[in-house]
Amino acid sequence: MATIEEEAAKRMALAKKLNPWMAIDYLESVVEMQAAEIAALKSRIAELERELTSWPIEYEDDVSEKLFLEPV
């Protein structure tokens, strides 16, 4: 069974052979999809960063003792 990359390479070779413009359209659509995914990831990262900055920071003197002494 062929991997996704192998199958995509076969289809791309066939598209180039039959209709180069179809291959160009395909590659442009792949680039657009990847750009949209990157934009969505950047948006999610920014959202998480905003959420992190709004969390209160509370420090205790020695958390390690508390972790090991209190029953779970």
C-alpha positions, 0 to 999 in steps of 0.5 A, spaced: 500 500 500 502 506 497 503 512 502 500 518 502 506 522 499 507 516 494 500 517 492 501 524 491 507 524 487 504 519 482 498 523 481 502 530 481 507 526 475 500 524 472 497 531 472 504 534 469 504 529 464 496 530 462 495 537 464 501 542 467 495 547 469 492 542 473 498 541 476 499 548 478 492 549 480 493 543 485 499 545 488 496 552 489 490 549 492 495 545 497 499 551 498 493 555 500 490 549 505 497 549 508 497 557 509 490 556 512 492 551 517 498 555 519 494 561 520 489 557 524 495 555 528 498 562 529 491 564 532 490 558 537 497 560 539 496 567 540 489 565 544 493 560 549 498 566 550 493 571 552 490 565 556 496 564 560 498 571 561 491 572 564 492 566 569 494 569 576 501 567 578 502 564 585 508 562 588 509 558 595 515 557 599 517 550 598 512 546 594 516 540 593 514 538 601 507 539 600 507 535 594 510 529 598 507 530 604 500 530 603 496 524 601 493 524 594 
